């Protein structure tokens, strides 16, 4: 419609604007009753108003014409002025405004045949128009492949093309990337409802018109949805955009598989170089190799070490094993999507280690990692010479996280099912945890039995000491935690003192007991 208005030789002027973005498929001039049955959807009706001349109730007939055209989904009414009426009748203006119908005036110097021929010729060339449109869409979206974050760039370009919203969902409904003001939660609810009974692809959510399609990236299912408040935009551009997007994501998948394989090899070589120790000359070369992974000099990073969760629910022997991508591949994909600087090396046990930029998006990446792994992280640092020492700190953090995992309440197999993995930063470890993490667990246990063996042989006394230490040396709080009388706690503590040969108030005794029983003491729920 806007194209017609832009053609000055057609002599068109807007009288009532409803939806000028509608595409016009035909035009027909008529001066008869009941024109709606002769018009197809998205056609124009041209009239000079001859049928209204001399009618005593012309206004009623004019309103009826507009209502009939609106029911027929006509694109617009074109009224030729200067023939029977000097201007568009007011009743037509009011009715068009109420019905939401485009109403245009035609200059008296322009014959209707000229407009009909122009529309007809434009419709004949619609195939060429659609081809040019698809090529333009593909060319525009192809530029996303060259972006640092191609998924984000692709989604934002789709939103720009539709002048609305574009959303990429995981199959769980989590929004991976989005742009625009569309109601993402309501759209996903409609997508999920439609996919459950045959896969509805086009629908409306309030005032938003939506088209959606399932896609796959590295074996993981996603949904791409586009939404606009202009129905014509989704009707005309929805399928071409979704077609182009599906093909581009397939191309990205192939390119990403190749580049990711190369990146994984390069990342492993970089990490081995860093951990083997570096000279000043080596540091410069390593920074150059880290640049493609988004690392920048003088920006903080962290070392990380991760171990796979082994406490997830296992399928029955006769149950089919679902095919899932390697979680480490998903983490590489996540880092690429969110723009996180990352080099990662996998190990044969299913774990991994590496370096990551200390950015805000690191938290999002860690949440993804905690779905399948426990992760320990070092303190932030920027000097690559410290990377080897910081990796050892990350290993200690992971060791503490695993010990805490197995000593917290509900740490049994039934309590662990469905829980995310543990994520622990080195700066969040207390002094006792740091000291203990620097020693082998077996060595710590042996030393504890050497010093505290007589006490450790009495589990009831150990439980009482753990509660006493965990409650800040408060006898009454410990009694409440153990569901016993305070005098019982005092009696057991005296027995413990007899076995230790020293009072429980001695700083040395408290220190030794706290170190020996640290994990159990740390697991005692703290009072609100």
Residue pairs with C-beta under 8 A, 6 or more apart in sequence:
1 19
1 20
1 21
1 22
1 23
1 24
1 75
1 76
1 102
2 20
2 21
3 122
4 10
4 12
4 24
4 115
4 118
4 119
5 12
5 14
5 20
5 104
7 118
9 110
9 114
10 106
10 110
10 114
10 115
10 118
11 106
11 107
11 109
11 110
12 78
12 104
12 105
12 106
12 107
12 115
13 104
13 105
13 107
14 20
14 102
14 103
14 104
15 79
15 88
15 93
15 96
15 103
15 104
15 105
16 93
16 96
16 97
16 101
16 102
16 103
17 102
18 96
18 100
18 101
18 102
19 100
19 102
19 230
19 231
19 232
20 102
21 230
21 232
21 233
22 42
22 75
22 76
22 102
22 232
23 42
23 75
23 232
23 236
24 42
24 43
24 44
24 75
24 76
24 119
24 122
24 123
25 40
25 41
25 42
25 43
25 75
25 123
26 40
26 42
26 43
26 44
26 119
26 120
26 123
27 43
27 44
27 45
27 46
27 78
27 115
27 116
27 119
27 120
28 38
28 39
28 43
28 44
28 45
28 46
28 116
29 45
29 46
29 47
29 112
29 116
30 38
30 45
30 46
30 47
31 47
31 48
31 50
31 51
32 51
33 51
34 68
35 45
35 65
35 68
35 69
36 68
36 69
36 71
36 72
36 74
37 72
39 45
39 69
39 72
39 74
41 72
41 73
41 74
42 73
42 74
42 75
43 74
43 75
44 74
44 75
44 76
44 77
44 78
44 115
44 119
45 69
45 74
45 76
45 77
45 78
46 78
46 80
46 106
46 112
46 115
46 116
47 77
47 78
47 79
47 80
48 79
48 80
48 83
48 84
48 85
49 79
49 80
49 83
49 84
49 85
49 89
50 83
50 84
51 61
52 58
52 61
52 62
52 84
52 85
52 89
53 84
55 61
58 89
58 91
59 89
59 91
62 89
62 91
62 92
62 95
63 91
63 94
63 95
65 77
65 92
65 95
66 77
66 92
66 95
66 96
66 98
66 99
66 101
67 95
67 99
69 77
69 99
69 101
70 99
70 100
70 101
74 101
75 102
76 101
76 102
76 103
76 104
77 92
77 96
77 101
77 102
77 103
77 104
78 104
78 105
78 106
78 112
78 115
79 85
79 88
79 92
79 103
79 104
79 105
79 106
80 105
80 106
80 108
80 112
81 87
81 88
81 105
81 106
81 107
81 108
82 107
82 108
83 108
87 105
88 103
88 105
92 103
93 103
95 101
96 102
96 103
106 112
106 115
122 129
130 240
133 236
133 237
133 240
134 240
134 243
134 244
137 161
137 237
137 240
137 241
137 244
138 244
138 247
138 248
140 157
140 161
141 154
141 157
141 158
141 161
141 241
141 244
141 245
141 248
142 248
143 153
143 157
144 150
144 153
144 154
144 157
144 248
145 248
145 251
145 252
145 255
147 153
148 294
148 339
149 336
149 337
149 338
149 339
150 252
151 168
151 176
151 177
151 252
151 336
151 337
152 177
152 337
152 339
154 245
154 248
154 249
154 252
155 166
155 167
155 168
155 177
155 178
155 179
155 224
156 166
156 179
158 166
158 179
158 224
158 226
158 241
158 245
159 165
159 166
159 179
159 180
159 226
160 179
161 237
161 241
162 226
162 227
162 228
162 233
162 234
162 237
162 238
162 241
163 228
163 230
163 233
164 180
164 182
164 208
164 226
164 227
164 228
164 229
164 230
164 233
165 178
165 179
165 180
165 181
165 182
165 184
165 187
165 208
165 225
165 226
165 227
165 228
166 178
166 179
166 180
166 224
166 225
166 226
166 227
167 175
167 177
167 178
167 179
167 182
167 184
167 187
167 188
167 224
167 225
167 227
168 175
168 176
168 177
168 178
168 222
168 223
168 224
169 175
169 176
169 188
169 191
169 222
169 223
169 224
169 225
170 176
170 220
170 221
170 222
171 220
171 221
171 222
171 223
173 188
173 192
175 184
175 188
176 222
176 337
177 337
178 184
180 227
182 205
182 208
182 210
182 227
183 205
183 206
183 208
186 205
186 206
187 205
187 208
187 210
187 212
187 225
187 227
188 223
188 225
190 200
190 203
190 205
190 210
191 200
191 210
191 212
191 223
191 225
193 200
194 200
194 201
194 203
194 212
195 214
195 223
199 214
201 211
201 212
201 213
202 209
202 210
202 211
202 212
202 234
202 238
203 210
204 210
205 227
207 229
208 227
208 228
208 229
209 227
209 228
209 229
209 230
209 231
209 233
209 234
209 235
210 225
210 226
210 227
210 234
211 225
211 226
211 234
211 238
211 239
211 241
211 242
212 223
212 224
212 225
212 226
212 242
213 223
213 224
213 242
213 245
213 246
214 221
214 222
214 223
215 221
215 222
215 223
215 224
215 245
215 246
215 249
216 222
216 249
216 253
217 249
217 252
217 253
217 333
218 253
218 256
218 257
218 325
218 329
218 330
218 333
219 323
219 324
219 325
220 325
220 330
220 333
224 242
224 245
224 246
224 249
226 234
226 237
226 238
226 241
226 242
227 234
228 234
256 333
256 336
260 329
260 332
260 333
263 292
263 293
263 332
264 332
264 344
264 345
264 346
266 289
266 292
267 293
267 342
267 343
267 344
267 345
267 354
268 345
270 286
270 289
270 290
270 343
271 343
271 345
271 353
271 354
271 355
272 345
273 282
273 286
274 286
274 355
274 384
274 387
274 388
275 387
275 388
275 391
277 388
278 286
278 384
278 385
283 384
283 385
286 384
287 295
287 297
287 384
290 341
290 343
293 341
293 342
293 343
294 339
294 340
294 341
294 342
294 357
295 301
295 341
295 343
295 355
295 357
296 341
297 382
298 382
299 341
299 357
299 358
299 382
300 357
300 358
300 380
300 381
300 382
301 341
301 355
301 356
301 357
301 358
301 380
301 381
301 382
302 355
302 356
302 358
302 362
302 377
302 378
302 379
302 380
302 381
302 390
302 394
302 425
303 353
303 354
303 355
303 377
303 378
303 381
303 387
303 390
303 391
303 393
303 394
304 353
304 354
304 355
304 356
304 375
304 376
304 377
304 378
304 394
305 351
305 352
305 353
305 375
305 376
305 391
305 394
305 395
305 397
305 398
306 351
306 352
306 353
306 369
306 373
306 374
306 375
306 376
306 398
307 349
307 350
307 351
307 373
307 374
307 398
307 402
308 327
308 349
308 350
308 351
308 372
308 373
308 374
309 372
309 373
309 374
309 421
311 413
311 416
311 417
312 416
312 417
313 417
313 418
315 321
327 371
327 372
327 373
328 344
328 346
328 352
330 368
331 344
331 352
331 365
331 368
331 369
332 342
332 344
334 340
334 364
334 365
334 368
335 341
335 342
335 344
335 356
335 365
338 361
338 364
338 365
339 361
340 356
340 357
340 359
340 361
340 362
340 365
341 355
341 356
341 357
341 359
342 354
342 355
342 356
342 357
342 365
343 354
343 355
344 352
344 353
344 354
345 352
345 353
345 354
346 352
347 353
351 373
352 373
353 391
353 394
355 387
356 362
356 365
358 380
366 375
366 377
366 423
367 420
369 375
369 421
369 423
370 420
370 421
370 422
370 423
371 420
371 421
372 421
373 421
374 398
374 401
374 402
374 405
374 421
374 422
374 423
375 398
375 401
375 421
375 422
375 423
375 424
376 394
376 395
376 396
376 397
376 398
376 399
376 400
376 401
376 424
376 426
377 394
377 397
377 423
377 424
377 425
377 426
378 390
378 391
378 393
378 394
378 397
378 425
378 426
379 390
379 393
379 425
379 426
379 427
381 387
381 390
393 426
394 426
396 426
396 429
396 434
396 437
396 438
397 424
397 425
397 426
397 428
397 429
397 437
398 424
399 437
399 441
400 424
400 429
400 433
400 436
400 437
401 422
401 423
401 424
402 422
403 441
403 519
404 422
404 424
404 519
404 522
404 523
405 411
405 416
405 422
407 519
407 520
407 522
407 523
408 523
409 415
409 523
409 525
410 416
429 437
432 514
432 515
432 518
433 518
433 522
435 515
436 444
436 515
436 518
444 515
444 516
448 456
448 515
448 516
449 456
451 512
451 516
452 500
452 512
452 513
452 516
454 499
454 500
455 461
455 462
455 465
455 496
455 499
455 500
456 462
456 516
458 495
458 496
458 499
460 492
461 492
461 495
461 496
461 499
462 517
463 482
464 478
464 482
464 489
464 492
464 493
464 496
465 492
465 493
465 496
465 504
465 513
465 517
466 517
466 520
466 521
466 524
467 478
467 481
467 482
467 489
467 524
468 474
468 475
468 478
468 489
468 493
468 504
469 510
469 513
469 514
469 517
469 521
469 524
470 478
470 481
470 520
470 521
470 522
470 523
470 524
470 526
471 477
471 478
471 481
471 524
471 527
473 510
475 486
475 489
475 490
475 493
476 486
477 527
478 489
479 485
479 486
479 488
479 489
481 524
481 525
482 488
482 489
493 504
496 504
497 503
497 504
500 509
502 508
502 509
503 509
504 510
514 521
